[in-house]
Amino acid sequence: MWIPAKLIVHAGNRKEAIAKMQSALGEVIIDGIDTNIDYQYEILKDEDYQSGNFDTGFLASHIIAGVKINEN
């Protein structure tokens, strides 16, 4: 059995929150199942995401970690 988890960080501004989330994702240890932690980390490194230049089509319009989400 596995239990889904959510990781939330709070900070004074977007830049600090992204840095906190990158740090927190780097400390997560999950064994026995595949996760999307590396994918999430790559999203956080994207310039458009960091600048707040994104919308609900972000994943469909970006290649993240070599993956292009198809919006069909």
Beta strands, then each sheet from edge to edge (+ up, - down):
strand 1: 63-64
strand 2: 67-68
sheet 1: 1+ 2-
end
